[in-house]
Amino acid sequence: MFTPVSVAIGLRYLRAKRRNGFISFISLASILGIALGVAVLITTMAVMSGFQKEIRDRLLQFAAHATVIADGVPLQDWRHALDVAARDPRVAGAAPYIETEALLSGPRRQPAMVRGVEPGLEENVSVLAQKMTRGSADSLAAGGFNILLGQELALWLGVDVGDTVLVMLPEFQGSPVGAMPRVKRFTVSGIFSAGHNEVDRGLALVEMTDLQRVLRMDGVTGVRLKLHDMNRSFEVARDLALQLPGFYRVSDWTQENANLYHSLKMEKTVMGILLSLIILMGAFTLVNSQVMLVTDKQADIAILRTLGLTPGGVMQVFMVQGTLIGIIGTVLGFVGGVALTWNLERILDGIEALFDITLLPEDVYYITGLPTDMQTGDVVTTLVIALLMSFLATLYPAWRASRTPPAEALRYE
């Protein structure tokens, strides 16, 4: 098969033995530097994506993918809204809810969000029953005035199953001594653990009709939706709202948790930029090795020029040789990064067993492992960055080689 002269010479330079062994060492260091940068970046991006996915999944165990809320007034015909949602193939489940802020009082006081749910429908949008640590979700029966508390919330209040808490709502009622907040005594019938601090410390669940009676409310706050594809949450909720009479406000999980969502995304972006500097260091090493190679091959360049090879051809020789070094380093880094990511949990277990330590103790961290989620987009971006840096690193040495005067190079040969 025909191979261009510049490519053939570049390939031969890559596998030929060097008179100067230090140049070979620098080339090897370039390959290892690029490979190390690619492997670390792939693994780190996978870990960051894994933590994002873990936090998101834990948060969405109790938070809806999307909500449709009546604008300013309670949603009266919520059963019709559930029927409309059930006919949409994009919706996996729907349930009504009432939500209000309250001050909970036991031995200690703690503000929290009190959510009224329909026990028979709540399982369509959350995993409440699977997250109960004490008590049962079935204890939420109409008229029982029972309450389920997050694990951290119960700890802060100083209560356990069977104790009572006072729920003080931001609804005032007249009394002989003036306006007083509406207060109702609830019995703690269960404690749940979502594995997410915001939920475990700030959420309490009661039966929906019980909260309606306390608030003297006819309808519900809105309808919560669980979708097959959470990335289309706003679109699905908007379509549902357009099919209902009246005006509604639509929100999705990215809007309700915007600060957390954007902070995690920013952390991943910044981490990716910082770790790209490792690849950049490998690229600088590649520049050094190529400059030294050009200096070492001055006589070869002069002979090639006298045989008719153009300056552009000389430039291609060293661009091919340098680019191949970058490709080899990138491929090795890709293989190493994928292997490291797949075996990261085993490596972590091995370190813990070897040094008899627990890196992520359960009593300190909600997430006790290193979750990984290797996304194709992150891997492709990493490979493109590495190849682009490697290609750019070859331009200056190759240009310098093409500017070599044949007569000057051969004067002392």
DRENVEX-849354 format. One record per residue (C-alpha): x negated, y, z negated; residue number from 1. Coordinates in pm, whole numbers. Example, Ala and Ser with C-alpha at 12.3 -4.5 7.8 and 13.67 -1.06 7.14 Angstrom:
<nodes>
node xx->-1230	yy->-450	zz->-780	seq->1
node xx->-1367	yy->-106	zz->-714	seq->2
</nodes>
This chain:
<nodes>
node xx->0	yy->0	zz->0	seq->1
node xx->-133	yy->345	zz->90	seq->2
node xx->-249	yy->551	zz->-206	seq->3
node xx->-351	yy->920	zz->-173	seq->4
node xx->-722	yy->977	zz->-224	seq->5
node xx->-671	yy->1212	zz->-519	seq->6
node xx->-447	yy->962	zz->-696	seq->7
node xx->-687	yy->675	zz->-634	seq->8
node xx->-984	yy->871	zz->-769	seq->9
node xx->-783	yy->988	zz->-1071	seq->10
node xx->-688	yy->628	zz->-1152	seq->11
node xx->-1048	yy->518	zz->-1119	seq->12
node xx->-1168	yy->796	zz->-1351	seq->13
node xx->-915	yy->678	zz->-1608	seq->14
node xx->-1047	yy->321	zz->-1628	seq->15
node xx->-1413	yy->382	zz->-1543	seq->16
node xx->-1683	yy->369	zz->-1810	seq->17
node xx->-1815	yy->712	zz->-1905	seq->18
node xx->-2178	yy->810	zz->-1931	seq->19
node xx->-2077	yy->1026	zz->-2226	seq->20
node xx->-1907	yy->804	zz->-2482	seq->21
node xx->-1785	yy->1107	zz->-2676	seq->22
node xx->-1554	yy->1200	zz->-2387	seq->23
node xx->-1396	yy->854	zz->-2400	seq->24
node xx->-1346	yy->897	zz->-2774	seq->25
node xx->-1175	yy->1234	zz->-2721	seq->26
node xx->-949	yy->1082	zz->-2454	seq->27
node xx->-855	yy->801	zz->-2693	seq->28
node xx->-788	yy->1059	zz->-2964	seq->29
node xx->-561	yy->1243	zz->-2720	seq->30
node xx->-361	yy->927	zz->-2653	seq->31
node xx->-332	yy->848	zz->-3024	seq->32
node xx->-238	yy->1207	zz->-3110	seq->33
node xx->42	yy->1219	zz->-2855	seq->34
node xx->160	yy->870	zz->-2954	seq->35
node xx->163	yy->962	zz->-3324	seq->36
node xx->357	yy->1282	zz->-3257	seq->37
node xx->617	yy->1106	zz->-3043	seq->38
node xx->660	yy->821	zz->-3294	seq->39
node xx->695	yy->1053	zz->-3594	seq->40
node xx->936	yy->1282	zz->-3409	seq->41
node xx->1158	yy->993	zz->-3293	seq->42
node xx->1169	yy->842	zz->-3643	seq->43
node xx->1231	yy->1174	zz->-3818	seq->44
node xx->1510	yy->1271	zz->-3580	seq->45
node xx->1669	yy->929	zz->-3635	seq->46
node xx->1652	yy->973	zz->-4014	seq->47
node xx->1794	yy->1327	zz->-3995	seq->48
node xx->2076	yy->1205	zz->-3771	seq->49
node xx->2133	yy->914	zz->-4009	seq->50
node xx->2168	yy->1146	zz->-4309	seq->51
node xx->2401	yy->1371	zz->-4111	seq->52
node xx->2617	yy->1074	zz->-4016	seq->53
node xx->2617	yy->937	zz->-4372	seq->54
node xx->2715	yy->1271	zz->-4527	seq->55
node xx->2977	yy->1332	zz->-4260	seq->56
node xx->3129	yy->986	zz->-4301	seq->57
node xx->3142	yy->1016	zz->-4679	seq->58
node xx->3301	yy->1359	zz->-4656	seq->59
node xx->3560	yy->1242	zz->-4403	seq->60
node xx->3665	yy->953	zz->-4625	seq->61
node xx->3890	yy->1203	zz->-4801	seq->62
node xx->3888	yy->1499	zz->-4560	seq->63
node xx->4101	yy->1493	zz->-4248	seq->64
node xx->3955	yy->1506	zz->-3900	seq->65
node xx->4209	yy->1779	zz->-3825	seq->66
node xx->4501	yy->1952	zz->-3998	seq->67
node xx->4813	yy->2125	zz->-3872	seq->68
node xx->4939	yy->2382	zz->-4125	seq->69
node xx->5263	yy->2578	zz->-4113	seq->70
node xx->5184	yy->2949	zz->-4087	seq->71
node xx->5284	yy->3118	zz->-4413	seq->72
node xx->5575	yy->2886	zz->-4503	seq->73
node xx->5599	yy->2520	zz->-4606	seq->74
node xx->5637	yy->2268	zz->-4326	seq->75
node xx->5992	yy->2137	zz->-4361	seq->76
node xx->6032	yy->1879	zz->-4087	seq->77
node xx->5704	yy->1699	zz->-4149	seq->78
node xx->5852	yy->1360	zz->-4057	seq->79
node xx->5909	yy->1488	zz->-3703	seq->80
node xx->5544	yy->1598	zz->-3693	seq->81
node xx->5440	yy->1246	zz->-3795	seq->82
node xx->5654	yy->1098	zz->-3516	seq->83
node xx->5495	yy->1329	zz->-3259	seq->84
node xx->5147	yy->1236	zz->-3385	seq->85
node xx->5229	yy->863	zz->-3375	seq->86
node xx->5311	yy->889	zz->-3003	seq->87
node xx->4970	yy->1039	zz->-2924	seq->88
node xx->4720	yy->760	zz->-2837	seq->89
node xx->4433	yy->977	zz->-2959	seq->90
node xx->4567	yy->979	zz->-3316	seq->91
node xx->4473	yy->687	zz->-3543	seq->92
node xx->4686	yy->800	zz->-3838	seq->93
node xx->4875	yy->1093	zz->-3988	seq->94
node xx->5001	yy->1186	zz->-4334	seq->95
node xx->5164	yy->1488	zz->-4502	seq->96
node xx->4998	yy->1669	zz->-4789	seq->97
node xx->5034	yy->1957	zz->-5034	seq->98
node xx->4724	yy->2136	zz->-5151	seq->99
node xx->4675	yy->2406	zz->-5412	seq->100
node xx->4400	yy->2531	zz->-5638	seq->101
node xx->4437	yy->2469	zz->-6010	seq->102
node xx->4256	yy->2482	zz->-6342	seq->103
node xx->4238	yy->2141	zz->-6506	seq->104
node xx->4207	yy->2129	zz->-6882	seq->105
node xx->4102	yy->1839	zz->-7103	seq->106
node xx->3838	yy->1859	zz->-7375	seq->107
node xx->3674	yy->2093	zz->-7123	seq->108
node xx->3806	yy->2296	zz->-6832	seq->109
node xx->3717	yy->2275	zz->-6465	seq->110
node xx->3872	yy->2430	zz->-6153	seq->111
node xx->3960	yy->2185	zz->-5876	seq->112
node xx->4170	yy->2138	zz->-5565	seq->113
node xx->4489	yy->1944	zz->-5642	seq->114
node xx->4625	yy->1754	zz->-5344	seq->115
node xx->4968	yy->1597	zz->-5335	seq->116
node xx->4979	yy->1286	zz->-5116	seq->117
node xx->5232	yy->1027	zz->-5006	seq->118
node xx->5076	yy->699	zz->-5132	seq->119
node xx->5230	yy->486	zz->-4857	seq->120
node xx->5092	yy->712	zz->-4582	seq->121
node xx->4765	yy->828	zz->-4737	seq->122
node xx->4588	yy->507	zz->-4637	seq->123
node xx->4637	yy->613	zz->-4272	seq->124
node xx->4395	yy->905	zz->-4313	seq->125
node xx->4164	yy->816	zz->-4604	seq->126
node xx->4003	yy->523	zz->-4783	seq->127
node xx->4130	yy->613	zz->-5129	seq->128
node xx->4215	yy->255	zz->-5233	seq->129
node xx->3863	yy->130	zz->-5150	seq->130
node xx->3694	yy->409	zz->-5349	seq->131
node xx->3868	yy->356	zz->-5682	seq->132
node xx->3620	yy->277	zz->-5961	seq->133
node xx->3877	yy->262	zz->-6242	seq->134
node xx->4253	yy->241	zz->-6229	seq->135
node xx->4453	yy->201	zz->-5909	seq->136
node xx->4576	yy->422	zz->-5628	seq->137
node xx->4914	yy->246	zz->-5654	seq->138
node xx->4969	yy->423	zz->-5987	seq->139
node xx->5075	yy->737	zz->-5796	seq->140
node xx->5450	yy->681	zz->-5817	seq->141
node xx->5717	yy->949	zz->-5785	seq->142
node xx->5817	yy->1081	zz->-6126	seq->143
node xx->5520	yy->925	zz->-6305	seq->144
node xx->5316	yy->1247	zz->-6306	seq->145
node xx->4992	yy->1054	zz->-6283	seq->146
node xx->4669	yy->1199	zz->-6148	seq->147
node xx->4356	yy->1053	zz->-5986	seq->148
node xx->4031	yy->1236	zz->-6055	seq->149
node xx->3696	yy->1236	zz->-5881	seq->150
node xx->3421	yy->1073	zz->-6083	seq->151
node xx->3224	yy->1393	zz->-6141	seq->152
node xx->3542	yy->1590	zz->-6216	seq->153
node xx->3646	yy->1341	zz->-6485	seq->154
node xx->3297	yy->1362	zz->-6634	seq->155
node xx->3308	yy->1741	zz->-6647	seq->156
node xx->3655	yy->1738	zz->-6802	seq->157
node xx->3552	yy->1472	zz->-7053	seq->158
node xx->3847	yy->1242	zz->-6977	seq->159
node xx->3899	yy->881	zz->-6876	seq->160
node xx->4184	yy->659	zz->-6761	seq->161
node xx->4479	yy->694	zz->-7001	seq->162
node xx->4391	yy->1047	zz->-7114	seq->163
node xx->4602	yy->1347	zz->-7028	seq->164
node xx->4501	yy->1671	zz->-6857	seq->165
node xx->4683	yy->1999	zz->-6825	seq->166
node xx->4713	yy->2127	zz->-6470	seq->167
node xx->4750	yy->2506	zz->-6464	seq->168
node xx->4868	yy->2623	zz->-6123	seq->169
node xx->4843	yy->2974	zz->-5975	seq->170
node xx->5223	yy->3002	zz->-5986	seq->171
node xx->5368	yy->3228	zz->-6252	seq->172
node xx->5701	yy->3195	zz->-6429	seq->173
node xx->5884	yy->3424	zz->-6667	seq->174
node xx->5876	yy->3366	zz->-7043	seq->175
node xx->5967	yy->3563	zz->-7358	seq->176
node xx->5606	yy->3681	zz->-7378	seq->177
node xx->5579	yy->3772	zz->-7010	seq->178
node xx->5452	yy->3600	zz->-6697	seq->179
node xx->5276	yy->3269	zz->-6767	seq->180
node xx->5100	yy->3031	zz->-6530	seq->181
node xx->5289	yy->2715	zz->-6447	seq->182
node xx->5149	yy->2427	zz->-6652	seq->183
node xx->5218	yy->2055	zz->-6626	seq->184
node xx->5074	yy->1764	zz->-6819	seq->185
node xx->4948	yy->1471	zz->-6607	seq->186
node xx->4817	yy->1132	zz->-6715	seq->187
node xx->4485	yy->1014	zz->-6570	seq->188
node xx->4568	yy->683	zz->-6402	seq->189
node xx->4253	yy->634	zz->-6196	seq->190
node xx->3906	yy->762	zz->-6108	seq->191
node xx->3754	yy->745	zz->-5760	seq->192
node xx->3403	yy->792	zz->-5623	seq->193
node xx->3366	yy->917	zz->-5266	seq->194
node xx->2987	yy->940	zz->-5287	seq->195
node xx->3000	yy->1311	zz->-5199	seq->196
node xx->2953	yy->1570	zz->-5472	seq->197
node xx->3198	yy->1823	zz->-5327	seq->198
node xx->3478	yy->1564	zz->-5327	seq->199
node xx->3394	yy->1388	zz->-5653	seq->200
node xx->3369	yy->1712	zz->-5848	seq->201
node xx->3636	yy->1924	zz->-5684	seq->202
node xx->3934	yy->1702	zz->-5592	seq->203
node xx->4230	yy->1562	zz->-5785	seq->204
node xx->4517	yy->1364	zz->-5627	seq->205
node xx->4879	yy->1345	zz->-5743	seq->206
node xx->5199	yy->1209	zz->-5594	seq->207
node xx->5343	yy->1453	zz->-5340	seq->208
node xx->5696	yy->1480	zz->-5478	seq->209
node xx->5560	yy->1537	zz->-5831	seq->210
node xx->5359	yy->1834	zz->-5706	seq->211
node xx->5663	yy->1959	zz->-5512	seq->212
node xx->5865	yy->1960	zz->-5834	seq->213
node xx->5596	yy->2149	zz->-6022	seq->214
node xx->5556	yy->2406	zz->-5745	seq->215
node xx->5931	yy->2412	zz->-5672	seq->216
node xx->5846	yy->2359	zz->-5309	seq->217
node xx->6076	yy->2205	zz->-5046	seq->218
node xx->5830	yy->2117	zz->-4769	seq->219
node xx->5460	yy->2036	zz->-4746	seq->220
node xx->5145	yy->2234	zz->-4674	seq->221
node xx->5082	yy->2050	zz->-4347	seq->222
node xx->4991	yy->1726	zz->-4176	seq->223
node xx->4648	yy->1562	zz->-4188	seq->224
node xx->4524	yy->1367	zz->-3885	seq->225
node xx->4273	yy->1087	zz->-3843	seq->226
node xx->4153	yy->1046	zz->-3484	seq->227
node xx->3982	yy->779	zz->-3280	seq->228
node xx->3732	yy->1040	zz->-3158	seq->229
node xx->3655	yy->1301	zz->-3423	seq->230
node xx->3475	yy->1520	zz->-3169	seq->231
node xx->3812	yy->1600	zz->-3009	seq->232
node xx->3977	yy->1692	zz->-3339	seq->233
node xx->4060	yy->2055	zz->-3264	seq->234
node xx->4195	yy->1972	zz->-2918	seq->235
node xx->4427	yy->1699	zz->-3051	seq->236
node xx->4553	yy->1911	zz->-3341	seq->237
node xx->4624	yy->2202	zz->-3107	seq->238
node xx->4823	yy->1979	zz->-2871	seq->239
node xx->5027	yy->1850	zz->-3163	seq->240
node xx->5100	yy->2202	zz->-3290	seq->241
node xx->5222	yy->2309	zz->-2944	seq->242
node xx->5485	yy->2032	zz->-2954	seq->243
node xx->5632	yy->2152	zz->-3284	seq->244
node xx->5878	yy->2438	zz->-3326	seq->245
node xx->5744	yy->2749	zz->-3497	seq->246
node xx->5393	yy->2876	zz->-3551	seq->247
node xx->5109	yy->2668	zz->-3692	seq->248
node xx->4747	yy->2708	zz->-3787	seq->249
node xx->4506	yy->2441	zz->-3663	seq->250
node xx->4169	yy->2353	zz->-3814	seq->251
node xx->3928	yy->2062	zz->-3786	seq->252
node xx->3655	yy->1912	zz->-4002	seq->253
node xx->3378	yy->2123	zz->-3847	seq->254
node xx->3560	yy->2444	zz->-3940	seq->255
node xx->3657	yy->2336	zz->-4290	seq->256
node xx->3297	yy->2229	zz->-4362	seq->257
node xx->3127	yy->2485	zz->-4140	seq->258
node xx->2848	yy->2576	zz->-4386	seq->259
node xx->2747	yy->2214	zz->-4442	seq->260
node xx->2784	yy->2124	zz->-4074	seq->261
node xx->2569	yy->2414	zz->-3951	seq->262
node xx->2308	yy->2378	zz->-4226	seq->263
node xx->2252	yy->2010	zz->-4141	seq->264
node xx->2227	yy->2096	zz->-3772	seq->265
node xx->1981	yy->2379	zz->-3846	seq->266
node xx->1766	yy->2152	zz->-4065	seq->267
node xx->1743	yy->1896	zz->-3788	seq->268
node xx->1652	yy->2161	zz->-3529	seq->269
node xx->1383	yy->2321	zz->-3748	seq->270
node xx->1239	yy->1981	zz->-3838	seq->271
node xx->1222	yy->1888	zz->-3470	seq->272
node xx->1040	yy->2211	zz->-3383	seq->273
node xx->787	yy->2167	zz->-3666	seq->274
node xx->713	yy->1804	zz->-3582	seq->275
node xx->671	yy->1894	zz->-3215	seq->276
node xx->351	yy->2067	zz->-3328	seq->277
node xx->199	yy->1721	zz->-3379	seq->278
node xx->252	yy->1651	zz->-3009	seq->279
node xx->110	yy->1996	zz->-2933	seq->280
node xx->-206	yy->1910	zz->-3129	seq->281
node xx->-242	yy->1595	zz->-2916	seq->282
node xx->-199	yy->1810	zz->-2606	seq->283
node xx->-477	yy->2046	zz->-2721	seq->284
node xx->-702	yy->1744	zz->-2771	seq->285
node xx->-616	yy->1641	zz->-2416	seq->286
node xx->-723	yy->1984	zz->-2291	seq->287
node xx->-1059	yy->1945	zz->-2467	seq->288
node xx->-1118	yy->1598	zz->-2326	seq->289
node xx->-1031	yy->1713	zz->-1974	seq->290
node xx->-1257	yy->2017	zz->-1994	seq->291
node xx->-1545	yy->1797	zz->-2110	seq->292
node xx->-1467	yy->1547	zz->-1832	seq->293
node xx->-1475	yy->1822	zz->-1570	seq->294
node xx->-1816	yy->1933	zz->-1702	seq->295
node xx->-1942	yy->1573	zz->-1695	seq->296
node xx->-1818	yy->1517	zz->-1339	seq->297
node xx->-1966	yy->1831	zz->-1182	seq->298
node xx->-2183	yy->1631	zz->-940	seq->299
node xx->-1893	yy->1402	zz->-844	seq->300
node xx->-1676	yy->1705	zz->-774	seq->301
node xx->-1945	yy->1861	zz->-554	seq->302
node xx->-1987	yy->1538	zz->-353	seq->303
node xx->-1610	yy->1509	zz->-305	seq->304
node xx->-1596	yy->1867	zz->-185	seq->305
node xx->-1878	yy->1812	zz->65	seq->306
node xx->-1696	yy->1502	zz->195	seq->307
node xx->-1398	yy->1720	zz->277	seq->308
node xx->-1173	yy->1702	zz->-30	seq->309
node xx->-991	yy->2033	zz->-68	seq->310
node xx->-978	yy->2234	zz->-394	seq->311
node xx->-615	yy->2130	zz->-422	seq->312
node xx->-718	yy->1766	zz->-390	seq->313
node xx->-979	yy->1807	zz->-666	seq->314
node xx->-715	yy->1964	zz->-884	seq->315
node xx->-483	yy->1670	zz->-820	seq->316
node xx->-756	yy->1421	zz->-924	seq->317
node xx->-780	yy->1564	zz->-1275	seq->318
node xx->-408	yy->1631	zz->-1304	seq->319
node xx->-339	yy->1263	zz->-1226	seq->320
node xx->-600	yy->1148	zz->-1477	seq->321
node xx->-477	yy->1379	zz->-1754	seq->322
node xx->-109	yy->1314	zz->-1687	seq->323
node xx->-166	yy->938	zz->-1707	seq->324
node xx->-325	yy->985	zz->-2050	seq->325
node xx->-12	yy->1174	zz->-2156	seq->326
node xx->217	yy->905	zz->-2012	seq->327
node xx->27	yy->628	zz->-2194	seq->328
node xx->43	yy->820	zz->-2523	seq->329
node xx->414	yy->890	zz->-2475	seq->330
node xx->498	yy->527	zz->-2397	seq->331
node xx->299	yy->403	zz->-2698	seq->332
node xx->470	yy->663	zz->-2917	seq->333
node xx->813	yy->562	zz->-2788	seq->334
node xx->750	yy->193	zz->-2863	seq->335
node xx->603	yy->275	zz->-3204	seq->336
node xx->882	yy->518	zz->-3294	seq->337
node xx->1159	yy->274	zz->-3202	seq->338
node xx->988	yy->-10	zz->-3391	seq->339
node xx->932	yy->212	zz->-3697	seq->340
node xx->1291	yy->331	zz->-3696	seq->341
node xx->1433	yy->-20	zz->-3672	seq->342
node xx->1213	yy->-143	zz->-3959	seq->343
node xx->1217	yy->168	zz->-4179	seq->344
node xx->1445	yy->15	zz->-4444	seq->345
node xx->1220	yy->-292	zz->-4471	seq->346
node xx->913	yy->-72	zz->-4501	seq->347
node xx->1082	yy->127	zz->-4778	seq->348
node xx->1173	yy->-195	zz->-4962	seq->349
node xx->816	yy->-318	zz->-4923	seq->350
node xx->671	yy->3	zz->-5071	seq->351
node xx->911	yy->-17	zz->-5365	seq->352
node xx->820	yy->-383	zz->-5429	seq->353
node xx->444	yy->-322	zz->-5388	seq->354
node xx->424	yy->-28	zz->-5629	seq->355
node xx->718	yy->-134	zz->-5850	seq->356
node xx->899	yy->198	zz->-5806	seq->357
node xx->1242	yy->314	zz->-5692	seq->358
node xx->1209	yy->595	zz->-5439	seq->359
node xx->1581	yy->681	zz->-5429	seq->360
node xx->1738	yy->579	zz->-5765	seq->361
node xx->2115	yy->537	zz->-5774	seq->362
node xx->2156	yy->751	zz->-6087	seq->363
node xx->1999	yy->1050	zz->-5911	seq->364
node xx->2094	yy->1026	zz->-5542	seq->365
node xx->2426	yy->950	zz->-5375	seq->366
node xx->2240	yy->798	zz->-5080	seq->367
node xx->1996	yy->533	zz->-5202	seq->368
node xx->1844	yy->427	zz->-4870	seq->369
node xx->1712	yy->581	zz->-4551	seq->370
node xx->2003	yy->572	zz->-4304	seq->371
node xx->1897	yy->596	zz->-3940	seq->372
node xx->2093	yy->688	zz->-3631	seq->373
node xx->1870	yy->689	zz->-3325	seq->374
node xx->2051	yy->898	zz->-3065	seq->375
node xx->1965	yy->870	zz->-2698	seq->376
node xx->1965	yy->1248	zz->-2655	seq->377
node xx->1704	yy->1297	zz->-2929	seq->378
node xx->1477	yy->1027	zz->-2787	seq->379
node xx->1500	yy->1163	zz->-2431	seq->380
node xx->1430	yy->1517	zz->-2554	seq->381
node xx->1123	yy->1397	zz->-2744	seq->382
node xx->987	yy->1211	zz->-2440	seq->383
node xx->1046	yy->1508	zz->-2211	seq->384
node xx->868	yy->1743	zz->-2455	seq->385
node xx->569	yy->1508	zz->-2479	seq->386
node xx->540	yy->1460	zz->-2102	seq->387
node xx->582	yy->1831	zz->-2034	seq->388
node xx->312	yy->1926	zz->-2288	seq->389
node xx->79	yy->1664	zz->-2144	seq->390
node xx->132	yy->1792	zz->-1790	seq->391
node xx->75	yy->2154	zz->-1892	seq->392
node xx->-242	yy->2051	zz->-2078	seq->393
node xx->-395	yy->1926	zz->-1751	seq->394
node xx->-343	yy->2246	zz->-1552	seq->395
node xx->-633	yy->2457	zz->-1681	seq->396
node xx->-904	yy->2183	zz->-1668	seq->397
node xx->-784	yy->2077	zz->-1320	seq->398
node xx->-787	yy->2437	zz->-1198	seq->399
node xx->-1136	yy->2481	zz->-1340	seq->400
node xx->-1251	yy->2167	zz->-1156	seq->401
node xx->-1110	yy->2297	zz->-827	seq->402
node xx->-1317	yy->2618	zz->-867	seq->403
node xx->-1648	yy->2431	zz->-897	seq->404
node xx->-1898	yy->2554	zz->-628	seq->405
node xx->-2057	yy->2244	zz->-461	seq->406
node xx->-2398	yy->2409	zz->-412	seq->407
node xx->-2422	yy->2517	zz->-777	seq->408
node xx->-2320	yy->2175	zz->-902	seq->409
node xx->-2581	yy->1992	zz->-690	seq->410
node xx->-2871	yy->2234	zz->-747	seq->411
node xx->-3024	yy->2039	zz->-1037	seq->412
node xx->-2925	yy->1689	zz->-921	seq->413
</nodes>
